[in-house]
Amino acid sequence: MNNFADAMAEARQALSAADTQGAFYALCPLLTEIGEDSLHRDELFTCFAEIAVRRWGTAWRELVLVAKDPSNVKGCYSLGSALIDRGHPDIAVGVLTHAVQLHPENRELLHELVAALELQGHNRAALALLRDAPVLVRQSFLHRYLEAFNCTMSGEFDAARELLPSLASDTSPQETVMVERVASILARSQHLGSLGLQTTTSGRLCVLTGALLLDNFAASPDIFPQVKTQLTRLSAVLEAWDLHPKLVLAPPDPLSHGLAMAAGRMLGLPVERWLGETVEGLVTCWDPRQMLPELQNLLRQRNAGQLYFAHRARVGIEQITCPDLLGCADTTGYLPWEAGDDDPFADIPREPNPKELADAVLNSTALPDMPNEIESQMRSFAVAVGKARPAARLQNGQRDRLWAGVLMVSQ
């Protein structure tokens, strides 16, 4: 750690100035790389304990200090798990890695480290860990599943197919869902692979989640034309798959409401406010990060006749529920009004009028071609993947999460 002293000095200076957030971000690179650095571990964890107490409460002092010792299995596991729950899987990896090396036989530690890697989209690293523990994996259904799942996420479909029989035993209902997830991924992979679509961005998303990507482009600064393009393609997919939602359902945030109004007008459907009801219709969402978590949780369970469309989803961030139909992959990481001067939302009020938003979409020109060409291209693609049992054509069961690694180009 060449920059250890400088980072520690910066963190302590921030703490002295009551800048807890600044201290935390100064320490983060050290925490994610601590590994086997026992020389600095004591000093680093002592400082982190002070920061954690200020950020998250007094219980964190003991939680962090106990994990100073990487041989303390329970302490490292508890801290790693708590960091994952707080949304810091990168730091959890730093905490757990050396503990797993010291205790390669411990299933709980290995599982937590694999989970932390998966949450960052590092599926190849997770797969390598599991392959380094063959005896442990053979003895545990969960770890056999994790190996098969991370094979699929890493594009090793043949390897996953070889592992699938080891999962087909007397399983609990939860384990049955897990087995069916891998089997469904492999079935979609086989179908789309035969069409040469498996390795495209759209094909990868469809294989791993069953969702259909409507726009191969990342989130565009020409935001309203892009939304109109997505809605044009959405209409073509619904027609190709013979899906006929009765309503467009609008979550309460103004951007999703405006999107719902635009979709309703383009599809010729009435729009109703949606607060989680199981009614038939097309749920529209601007960005899943803006949807209330309780509404996302409700969407995990499919309801007959209810579809889920999102305009965009952040690359590399796991979402509670994967939309059936996704507009585009957002690589900026910004929610509206966070990007500064270059933000395409800068001229829109922070509480936009949904009708004005819908008007802006409908009055724009679809990208990149004329709408009838976009519609034709999307309809042809939808017909091609239709036999792969995409999520939008399923009437029951659970939607998968939008896994962190699904839209990432490399892992």
C-alpha positions, 0 to 999 in steps of 0.5 A, spaced: 500 500 500 504 505 497 499 511 499 497 508 506 500 514 510 497 519 505 490 516 505 490 515 513 492 522 514 487 524 509 482 520 513 484 523 520 484 530 517 477 529 515 475 526 522 478 532 525 473 536 521 467 532 522 467 530 515 465 523 516 463 522 509 470 525 507 474 520 512 470 514 509 471 515 502 479 516 503 479 510 507 475 506 502 481 504 497 485 501 503 479 497 506 478 494 499 485 492 498 487 490 505 487 483 504 493 480 507 497 486 509 497 485 517 502 490 518 497 496 517 490 492 518 490 494 526 491 501 524 486 501 519 481 497 522 481 502 528 480 508 524 474 505 520 471 503 527 471 510 528 468 512 522 463 506 522 460 509 529 459 516 526 456 513 520 452 507 522 451 507 530 455 505 536 454 497 535 459 498 529 465 499 533 465 492 536 463 489 529 469 492 526 474 491 531 473 484 532 474 483 525 481 486 525 483 479 526 482 475 520 482 468 523 476 470 527 471 467 522 465 469 526 467 476 526 469 477 519 463 474 517 459 478 521 462 485 518 462 482 511 455 481 511 453 487 515 457 491 509 453 488 504 447 490 507 449 497 507 451 497 500 459 496 500 460 489 497 467 492 495 469 493 502 466 486 504 471 483 499 477 486 502 474 484 509 473 477 507 478 475 502 484 473 507 479 470 512 477 465 506 484 464 505 485 462 512 479 458 512 478 455 506 473 449 509 468 454 511 462 454 507 459 461 510 465 465 509 466 463 502 458 464 500 459 471 503 465 472 499 462 470 493 455 474 494 460 480 495 463 479 488 457 477 485 454 484 487 459 488 483 459 483 477 465 480 478 462 473 476 469 470 474 472 471 480 466 468 484 467 462 479 474 461 480 473 461 488 468 456 487 473 452 483 478 452 488 474 449 493 471 443 489 470 438 496 466 444 499 462 445 493 460 438 492 458 437 499 453 443 499 447 444 494 448 452 495 455 452 492 454 447 487 448 452 485 453 458 485 458 454 481 453 453 475 450 460 476 456 463 475 458 459 470 452 462 466 454 469 468 461 468 465 458 465 459 461 458 460 454 455 458 457 448 457 460 447 464 453 450 467 450 444 463 455 439 465 453 441 473 446 441 472 444 434 473 448 435 480 442 440 482 437 435 480 435 432 487 430 432 492 430 439 493 426 444 497 421 449 494 426 455 494 432 450 491 427 448 486 426 455 484 434 456 483 435 449 479 429 452 474 433 459 474 439 455 471 435 451 467 431 456 464 438 460 462 441 454 459 434 453 455 434 460 452 442 460 451 441 454 446 435 457 443 439 464 442 445 461 440 442 457 434 440 464 432 447 467 433 444 472 438 447 469 444 453 474 445 450 480 443 448 485 449 440 484 447 442 476 447 446 476 453 440 480 457 435 475 454 439 469 456 441 471 463 434 474 465 429 473 460 428 480 459 428 484 452 433 490 451 429 495 446 435 499 445 442 497 443 445 504 445 447 506 452 442 512 455 443 518 450 443 525 452 437 526 447 433 523 452 426 524 449 428 522 442 431 515 445 424 514 450 420 515 443 424 510 440 424 505 446 416 506 446 416 505 438 420 498 439 415 496 445 409 497 441 412 492 436 414 487 441 407 487 444 404 486 437 409 480 435 408 477 441 401 478 441 401 481 448 395 486 449 395 490 456 389 493 458 392 499 461 398 503 462 400 503 470 404 509 472 408 508 479 407 515 483 414 518 481 413 524 476 418 521 471 415 514 471 408 518 471 410 522 465 413 516 461 406 512 462 402 518 459 407 517 453 406 510 453 399 510 453 398 515 448 402 511 443 399 505 445 392 508 445 391 505 452 388 509 458 393 510 464 392 509 471 396 510 477 399 504 480 401 503 487 402 495 487 395 492 485 395 486 481 391 488 476 393 487 468 397 492 465 403 495 463 407 498 469 412 503 466 418 505 470 423 511 468 429 508 473 428 502 478 432 506 483 427 511 483 421 506 484 419 505 492 423 498 494 416 495 496 413 496 489 419 493 486 418 487 491 411 486 489 414 486 482 418 480 483 412 476 483 409 475 476 401 476 475 397 474 469 397 480 464 401 484 468 408 487 464 414 491 467 417 496 462 423 500 465 426 506 460 433 504 463 437 501 468 444 502 471 450 498 469 453 494 474 448 495 480 443 489 482 436 491 482 431 488 486 427 486 480 429 485 472 424 489 468 421 484 462 422 489 457 428 494 458 429 500 454 437 501 455 443 500 459 445 507 463 452 507 464 453 514 467 450 512 474 447 519 475 439 519 476 436 525 473 439 532 476 445 529 478 450 530 472 451 537 473 451 542 467 451 536 462 445 533 465 439 533 459 435 534 465 438 540 467 432 544 464 427 540 467 424 542 474 425 537 479 418 536 480 416 535 473 409 536 470 408 528 467 403 531 462 409 536 459 414 530 460 409 526 455 409 532 450 416 532 450 417 525 448 411 525 443 413 531 440 420 529 439 423 525 433 425 517 434 432 515 433 436 513 429 431 511 423 424 513 421 419 509 426 416 504 421 424 502 420 425 501 428 418 498 428 420 493 423 427 491 426 424 490 433 418 486 430 423 481 427 428 481 433 422 479 437 419 474 433 426 471 433 427 470 440 420 469 442 421 461 442 426 462 448 421 463 453 422 471 454 420 474 461 414 478 458 411 472 455 410 468 462 404 468 466 406 466 473 412 465 477 418 470 480 422 475 476 429 474 477 433 480 479 437 484 474 444 481 476 450 486 477 454 483 471 448 482 466 450 488 462 457 489 464 461 488 458 467 485 461 468 482 468 
